[in-house]
């Protein structure tokens, strides 16, 4: 059991101290500090009494680079230092309880508030990090500081002896004084072809390993400057702009903000950008920046689930009745804060029948009480109802999607789902804790928003 983290009495290995001495003599290096920190372990109780386990420790070498260096010179100085330190670390790598890391730092200590403490760069590397990755990361870091960053951090793989991926693609985590400063930093990162995550008061650009979209950063900065905006975030992977406002629902201020989002020039239908606008009551409004909906949002019928070949249509087929359909609930799939599931209905009659509706769902807790205030939205924008003729023995599916809700205070989760498959059918109560779903129930609580699709052809 870990009892705490305290300085170890042992000195750093002589091989690393010797490498640090060589680094101190390099041009462009203004200082080197070597520290060793060990974890203190409580004795382990074994069959033959207590025994002491070897204490893991970390040797950290901080290399302070000269502020006056240009990006290229700084990178070369860091690369030369890394070569020396990596060689020293590899000579003691036989000690599996020892981790060696090198931190290349530059600039005065930042005050943490983006104030007058100055800029600071930290690039962390392990003995297995390729030298070229250190050269590029430190050089890029100096370039980002020159562009206005207050802090730049890159972790190139501390503790790793080899790389399965290219560390030169590491994303730099960057802060700035203001959202407007992020634009110049994004321009510099794009020129360097360095992926960045950007943050300034009220603004976050949640980036990836690829170079930033400068125009998206401009949009983010413009959004933060709008009246009644508290903060905004641009999500690269989701391609979405999230804006949080202190304006109340139905107010002119909220309407003006939404109008700006939908009329500002940014995206086109070939490359649409979704937005979420959250008001003072935490209600979300959604839409498309520049009003540019993707072509897939045009009214259309749902595709068969799984991409299977469409069943034959028979205009003379009768409508399915409740007794024709055996209804079941599908397992929950979780990803990135969302939950997905499905309701299925199999035609158990001896002839085809047709469905053309969205099933009616009621979510109930273990006491049988319906969750209050649950609202339903279309599973996909623009999807229209389609008449589906279900052959005997085949299954239609309605997809569900909802955002994860907090269960920290042991709320009444949903344990059962009441389904009315088609108009006029008797409700069917399905167990929401079976078939791979959480035994504690579903995190569909009071006030949930659920996206629900119409019946469509299943696999």
N, C-alpha and C positions, 0 to 999 in steps of 0.2 A: 504494500500500500504506500502511495506517495504521501509523505508527511510535509513536504515543503521543498523549496529550492534555495539552497544556501551555497556560498562560495566554498569550494573544496580546498583543503589545505595543500593538496598536491599542486605542483607547478605544471604549466603546460609542457608537453613533451619537448625535449631539447631540439629535436629535428624541426619543429615548427618555430621555436624561438630563433633558431639559426636562420630559417627562411625569412622570418620577420626582420632580422637584422639586415639581410641582403636587400629587402624591399625598402628599408629606410634610406638606403643609399641611392635609390633610383631618382632620376630627375622627374619633377612633377608630383612627388610625394612629400607632403609636409608633416606627416606623422603616422605612426603605427602603434596600436595598442593591442596587446594579447591578453585575453582573460580566459579563465577556465571556471566553469560553473557545474556543480554536480547536484544531482537529486539525492536527497537523503531518504533512505528506505527503512521502514520499520522491519525488525527481524521477522523472518518467516518461521512459523511453528511447524516443525516436521515431526516424523515418527521418532526421531532421536533427539528431540529438544529444539531449541531455537537455532537458526543458522542465518548468517548475514549474506544477502545477495550482493553481487557486484553492483556498484552504483553507476548508472549511466551518467556521462558527463559530456559537456559541449565546450569545445575550444573555439572562441570567436576572435577573429583577427580583424580589427577595424583599420582600414587604410584610408587616411584622409588625403584627398587630392587637392592640389593647389587651385584656388578659385580662378586665378588668372588664365588658366589653360583654355584653349579653344576646344571644341568638341573632338576634333581628330586627335589632338595631342593628349587630351584626357583619356580617350579610349585606348590609345597606345600605351600610356603609362599604366592604366589599370590592367591591360593584357599582360604586360611584362611582370607586374606584381603577382597576378594570378598564376602565371607559369611557375614562379618560384614557390608560392604558397601551396599550389596543388602538388608539386613534387614532394614538399615536406609532409603534406598530409598523407600522400600515398605510402610513405615510408612507415606510417603508424596505423595503416588501415587494418592491420591484423587484429587490433583491439576493437572488437565488435561493440563494446560499450562506449566507444568514443565517437562523437560526431564533430566534424570540423567544418566551420563555415567562415567565409570571408565576406565582409561588408565594405563596399567601396562607397565612401561618402564625400560630399562636397557641399560647400556653402555653410553659413552660420546656422546655428540651431533655430528652427522655426518655432514661433511662440505657440503654435497649435491653433491659433484663431485666424490665421491668414493675415496677421497684422504686420508690425514692423520687425518681426524677428528675422526676416530674411528668407531666402530660399534654401532648400536642402534636397540633396539627391541621395538615395540609398539603393544600391544594387547588391543583392545578396547572391552568392554563388557557393557551390560545393566543389569538392576536388574533382568530380566527374564532369563539371560543366566545361564545354569546349571553350578554349581561349577566345576564339572569334566571337562567340556569343557575348562574352564579357566586354570585348572591345566595342562591339556594336551597341550594347545596352548602355554603357557609360557615355559613349559619344552621343547617342540619341538623347540620353538624359540631360546632358549639358545643353543640347539644342532646344529641348523643351523648356528648360529653365530660362534660357535666353529669350524664348518666346513669351514669357510671362508667368510660367508656372510657379507656384509657391512651394509645392513638394512634388517629387517624382519618386516612385518606388517600383522596383522590378525584382522579382524573385526568380532566379534562373535555375533553381533546383538544389536547395541546400540539402546536404545529407545523401545525395544520389551519386552513385559511382559511374553511371552511364545514362544516356538519354535515349528513350524510345521515340521521342518527337524532337523537333527542331526548337531549341530554346531561343533562337533568334526571333521566333514568332511570339514570344512572351508579351502579354499585354501590360503596358505601363499604367499604373494607377496614379492619376495626376489631380492635384487640387489647384485652385486659382482664387484670387481675391473676389472676382465677380463673374457673373455669367457671360458678360461681354468679352472678358479676357479669354474665355474658352475658345472663341472663334480663332484668334491668332494661334493658340496652341494647337487647335485642330489642323490649321493650315500647315504648321510645322510638322506635325505628326504625319500628315498625308504625304508631304514631301519626303519624309524619312521612311515612309511605308511602314510605320510602327503602329500597331494596334494600341488603343488607349481606352481607359475608363476615365471619364472626366467628372469632376465635382467642384461646385462653387456654391456659395450661399443661395439656396432656393433652386438649384439646378443640378441634375445628374444626367450624364450621358453614359448609359450602361453598355459599354462597347464589347468588342470581341477581338480576336487576334488579327483581324484585318484592319487596314488603315481607316480612319474615321470618315464619315460622310460630312463634309464641311457644311454643306447646305442644311443638313439636318441639325447641326450644332447652331447655325444661325437661327433656325426656326425655334430651337429650344431657348436661346437667349432672348429672342423676341417675345416668346410666350411669357417668360419670367418678368419681362418689363411691362406686360399688360396690366391695367388696373384690376384690382380685386383678385390677383393671382398670388397664392401663398407659395407654391412651389410647382415645379414641373420636372418630368423625367422622360427621356427618350430611350426606348427599349429597342436595341438594334435587332436582336434575334426575332422578337415578336413583331417588329416593324410597327411600332405603336407609340403615340405621344400621350402621356398621362398628365393631366393638369388638375391641380387642386385649388379651389377658389373659396373665398369667404363670403361670396354672394349667395343669397338664399334663392330657393326654387321660385320661379315665376317673376323674379325681379328683372328690371331693365338691365342691370349690370351683368347678370348671368346671360341674358339674351344677347347683349353686345359681345360678350366673350365668345359665345357659341358662333355668332355671326362672323366674328373675326377668324375663327378656326376654319369655317367653311368657305370663306372668300379669299383668305390669304393665298398668294401664289406660291405653290410649292410642288405639289404632286400632280400626276396625270393618271388617267385610267389604266395605263400600262404599268404603272409603278405606284399603286395607291398606298396611302398612309392612314391607318385607323387612329381615332382619338377617343379618349375617355375623359370626360369633364365631370369632376366630382364637386358637388355644391356643399354649402355649409352644413347641410343635414346628412352628408355622406351618401347622397343619392347620385348615381352615375348616369350621365347622359353620354351616348355614344354616337359616332358618326365618322365622316371621312374628311381629313384635312383637304382644303381646296374644293370640297364637294365632289371629289373625284372617286366615285365608287368603282370597284373593280368590275370587269365585265361579268364575273361570276355572280355578282349581286343582282343582275337583271332577273326578272321573274322567270322561274324555270321549275320543272318538276324534279323531285329528288332522284339521285342516281341509285341503282340497286346497291345495297350494302355488299362490300366485297368485290364489286365490279362484275358480278355474274351476268350471264345472258338474260335478257328480259323474258318474263313469262308471256305466253300468247294472250292477247286481249280478246275478250268475248263480250261484245256489247249486250248480249242477252243474258249474261250471268246474273243471278239473283244477288242481292246484298247479303253479306254475312250477318247472321244473328249471333247473339251471345253464346248460345249452346254449340255453335259451329266451331268456336275458337277455344283452344287451351292456352291460357295465358301464363307466362313465366317471367321471372326477373333475372337479368344477366349480371355477372360479376362486375365489381367496381374496378376501374383502372385509374391510377393516380399519376399525375405528372405536373410539375411546375405550378403547384398551388391550385390545380383544378381536379375535378373528379368526373369520370365518364362512366356511363352504364347504359343499359338498354332494357326495354320491355319487349317481349316477343309473344306472338300469337300464332299458333299452328292450326291450320284447317283440319279438324278431326272428322269432318263430315265426309260422305262418299262422293261428293261432287264439288266443282269449283264454286266459289262465291267471291264477292267483291267488297273491298273496303275503300273508303275515301274520307278519312277523318284523322284528327289527332286524338289519341286516347285521352281520357280524363283521369288524372292522377290526384290522389290525396295522400299526403305523408302523415303517418301516425306514430306516436311514441309508444313506449311499452304499456302505458295505461290506456291506450286506444284513443287518445286525444289527438285531434288534427293539429298539425303545426300551423300557427297563425301567420297571416301576412305573406304567405308564399306566392310569388308572382311568376308567371310563365312568359318566356320570350321564344320566338322562333329559333330553332336549332341553328339554322343558317339563314342569313338575310336573303329575301327575295324568293324563297322556295314556296311554290304553290302546291295546293292539294292535288293529288293525282289519284285517279281511280285505278286500283290494283286488283286484278283478278287473281285470286290465290288458288292454285290447283290443290286438289285433295292431297293432304300429307305435307304440303309446303308451309313455310313460315314467313310472316311479315315481322318487321322490326321497327320500333320507334326509339330513337337515340335520345339520351339525356346528357346534359353537361351542367355542372355547377361549380362555383368557386368554393374551395375549402373554407370551412367555418371553424372557429375556435371551440374546442371541447375542454378547455383548461379547467373550467369551474364545474365540470360534471353536469352539463345540461341534459335535458331530455332529448336524446338523439332519436332519429327515425329508425324504428325497428320493423315497421310494416308499411307496405304500399298498397293502397286500395286503387284498383284499376277498373274503369269502365271501358271496355275495349271498343265498342261501337254504340251509337245511340240506341237506347232502349235495353241494353244488356244489363244483367244483374252485376253489381260490384263484385270483384274478386279480390280477396285479401292475400297478398304475397309476403312471405317472410323476407325481410331485408337483411338478415344476418346469416344467410346460407349461401352455398355455392361460391365460396371464395370471398364473400363480402365480409367486412369487419364484424367480429362477434359482438362488438359494443354498439353496432348500429351505424347508420349513415349520418354524416355531419350535415344533413339538411335540417336546419333549425328554423325557429320563428324568424320571419323576415327574409328567408332565402330567395334568391332569384335563380330559377331553373330554366335552362334552354331545352326545349322539347320538340322533337321532330314528328312529322306525320308518319303513319304506317307506310313503309316502303319495302320493296322486295328484299328478303334476307338471303343469306348464303345458300 
